[in-house]
Amino acid sequence: MNLDSNKNTIDPAEQAALLLFRIGFGILCIALPVIAAFSRRALVIIAPIGAVVLIFSALMIKDNRNAVRRTLNVLTSPVGLAALFIIFWSALSLLWTPFPGSGAERLFRIVGTAGLAVGAIIALPKRMRATNLYLLAVGVGLSAITLLGLLLFRSAEIDATALERAAILTTLLAWPAVNWLAIKQRSLSSMAIAAAVGAIAIVFQGLSVLPALMIGAILLGGAINNSRATAVALMSAVTVLIMAAPLIAIILSFVAPQESGLGRTMQTWADLIMADPGRLLTG
């Protein structure tokens, strides 16, 4: 028995890293969508935990210099430079804001969340194992069942904002899960998830779930046919939406005012813009 060959074929650190990766991926794909339906704070508590686990797992099996190079590539890309400028301008606005304490706290949380998200994306391998991708389908299925139950038996104790966020998250995650199951010839499971998410869009009384369902389908179809063109189109669309967001908020506040959820948020933002338009530049 050759012990040296066994040491070469079985790497405990790599096995532990793979286990950590599966745990982190499971937290993001299963725990996050389900718990998000019950608490609006799930996104800011559970998502960072899953991201940190993914980052640690990547550091255990990847060359740190490779991770640094990939991080620099992300930060020096056009999107990365734009994000860095937004962070810089937001930090600069703390000099003249009337609420420096709460503003600094919110900026710190946003930057921290964005940093963890970028780290988790960099930590993802180029080729994912099939067993890990099945976790996405399981998470979407459990989240869809949970949401349908809460929507059909809605009570006053349910947080409407948390329910809306969970519905959007589940809807966006559904299309990759459906596509993966279809590739693996799991037709019944694929159709079941698609039907459940469609039912959520029908039962949910809000303006945000149906657009999320349509956008997810368009992005998935585009990514399958031409991933590069889809990425460019997505970046362009996001840029336009960010630049036109104040105008969109004002329009939506008049078109579809709501007592809660996204419509109410847009109406409040529109009122702030109309009261002090200069804050769009100064922050």
Solvent accessible surface area in square Angstrom, and as a share of the most:
residue,aa,sasa,rsa
1,M,205,0.91
2,N,94,0.48
3,L,113,0.56
4,D,93,0.48
5,S,46,0.30
6,N,54,0.27
7,K,146,0.62
8,N,126,0.65
9,T,106,0.62
10,I,108,0.55
11,D,64,0.33
12,P,100,0.63
13,A,48,0.37
14,E,78,0.35
15,Q,101,0.45
16,A,44,0.34
17,A,0,0.00
18,L,44,0.22
19,L,113,0.56
20,L,57,0.28
21,F,15,0.06
22,R,94,0.34
23,I,82,0.41
24,G,0,0.00
25,F,20,0.08
26,G,13,0.12
27,I,36,0.18
28,L,40,0.20
29,C,10,0.06
30,I,43,0.22
31,A,32,0.25
32,L,13,0.07
33,P,0,0.00
34,V,33,0.19
35,I,73,0.37
36,A,2,0.02
37,A,1,0.01
38,F,121,0.50
39,S,44,0.28
40,R,110,0.40
41,R,137,0.50
42,A,4,0.03
43,L,59,0.29
44,V,77,0.44
45,I,88,0.45
46,I,22,0.11
47,A,24,0.18
48,P,27,0.17
49,I,90,0.46
50,G,0,0.00
51,A,6,0.05
52,V,53,0.31
53,V,27,0.16
54,L,2,0.01
55,I,45,0.23
56,F,118,0.49
57,S,1,0.00
58,A,11,0.08
59,L,85,0.42
60,M,83,0.37
61,I,79,0.40
62,K,52,0.22
63,D,70,0.37
64,N,90,0.46
65,R,183,0.67
66,N,45,0.23
67,A,23,0.18
68,V,88,0.51
69,R,136,0.50
70,R,62,0.23
71,T,47,0.27
72,L,99,0.49
73,N,90,0.46
74,V,58,0.33
75,L,63,0.32
76,T,88,0.51
77,S,36,0.23
78,P,112,0.71
79,V,83,0.48
80,G,7,0.07
81,L,100,0.50
82,A,53,0.41
83,A,46,0.36
84,L,80,0.40
85,F,123,0.51
86,I,93,0.47
87,I,56,0.29
88,F,119,0.50
89,W,100,0.35
90,S,38,0.25
91,A,45,0.35
92,L,54,0.27
93,S,13,0.08
94,L,45,0.23
95,L,141,0.70
96,W,101,0.35
97,T,32,0.19
98,P,85,0.53
99,F,139,0.58
100,P,75,0.47
101,G,53,0.51
102,S,71,0.46
103,G,24,0.23
104,A,43,0.33
105,E,102,0.46
106,R,151,0.55
107,L,29,0.14
108,F,157,0.65
109,R,116,0.42
110,I,102,0.52
111,V,53,0.30
112,G,33,0.32
113,T,65,0.38
114,A,47,0.36
115,G,44,0.43
116,L,48,0.24
117,A,49,0.38
118,V,48,0.28
119,G,19,0.18
120,A,10,0.08
121,I,116,0.59
122,I,17,0.09
123,A,6,0.05
124,L,55,0.28
125,P,51,0.32
126,K,191,0.81
127,R,217,0.79
128,M,50,0.22
129,R,132,0.48
130,A,40,0.31
131,T,74,0.43
132,N,8,0.04
133,L,41,0.20
134,Y,67,0.25
135,L,36,0.18
136,L,19,0.09
137,A,9,0.07
138,V,74,0.43
139,G,0,0.00
140,V,0,0.00
141,G,18,0.17
142,L,85,0.42
143,S,0,0.00
144,A,1,0.01
145,I,121,0.61
146,T,31,0.18
147,L,0,0.00
148,L,36,0.18
149,G,31,0.30
150,L,30,0.15
151,L,13,0.06
152,L,113,0.56
153,F,164,0.68
154,R,120,0.44
155,S,59,0.38
156,A,112,0.86
157,E,169,0.76
158,I,39,0.20
159,D,43,0.22
160,A,52,0.40
161,T,32,0.19
162,A,0,0.00
163,L,3,0.01
164,E,18,0.08
165,R,102,0.37
166,A,0,0.00
167,A,0,0.00
168,I,49,0.25
169,L,39,0.20
170,T,1,0.00
171,T,0,0.00
172,L,76,0.38
173,L,43,0.21
174,A,2,0.02
175,W,63,0.22
176,P,57,0.36
177,A,0,0.00
178,V,20,0.12
179,N,40,0.21
180,W,36,0.13
181,L,8,0.04
182,A,55,0.43
183,I,110,0.56
184,K,82,0.35
185,Q,156,0.70
186,R,132,0.48
187,S,66,0.42
188,L,145,0.72
189,S,52,0.34
190,S,8,0.05
191,M,117,0.52
192,A,61,0.48
193,I,16,0.08
194,A,41,0.32
195,A,68,0.52
196,A,20,0.16
197,V,2,0.01
198,G,21,0.20
199,A,33,0.26
200,I,0,0.00
201,A,16,0.12
202,I,149,0.76
203,V,50,0.29
204,F,20,0.08
205,Q,159,0.71
206,G,27,0.26
207,L,98,0.49
208,S,10,0.07
209,V,2,0.01
210,L,96,0.48
211,P,60,0.38
212,A,8,0.06
213,L,31,0.16
214,M,111,0.49
215,I,89,0.45
216,G,7,0.06
217,A,39,0.30
218,I,121,0.61
219,L,55,0.28
220,L,36,0.18
221,G,30,0.29
222,G,23,0.22
223,A,49,0.38
224,I,107,0.55
225,N,128,0.66
226,N,83,0.43
227,S,74,0.48
228,R,195,0.71
229,A,52,0.41
230,T,22,0.13
231,A,48,0.37
232,V,77,0.45
233,A,60,0.47
234,L,77,0.38
235,M,90,0.40
236,S,58,0.38
237,A,49,0.38
238,V,66,0.38
239,T,79,0.46
240,V,97,0.56
241,L,102,0.51
242,I,99,0.50
243,M,149,0.67
244,A,32,0.25
245,A,25,0.19
246,P,28,0.18
247,L,109,0.54
248,I,56,0.28
249,A,0,0.00
250,I,37,0.19
251,I,88,0.45
252,L,60,0.30
253,S,11,0.07
254,F,156,0.65
255,V,109,0.63
256,A,26,0.20
257,P,77,0.48
258,Q,52,0.23
259,E,165,0.74
260,S,59,0.38
261,G,16,0.16
262,L,73,0.36
263,G,8,0.08
264,R,113,0.41
265,T,84,0.49
266,M,38,0.17
267,Q,47,0.21
268,T,63,0.37
269,W,89,0.31
270,A,3,0.02
271,D,86,0.45
272,L,115,0.57
273,I,14,0.07
274,M,126,0.56
275,A,86,0.66
276,D,64,0.33
277,P,83,0.52
278,G,42,0.40
279,R,96,0.35
280,L,86,0.43
281,L,141,0.70
282,T,54,0.31
283,G,52,0.50
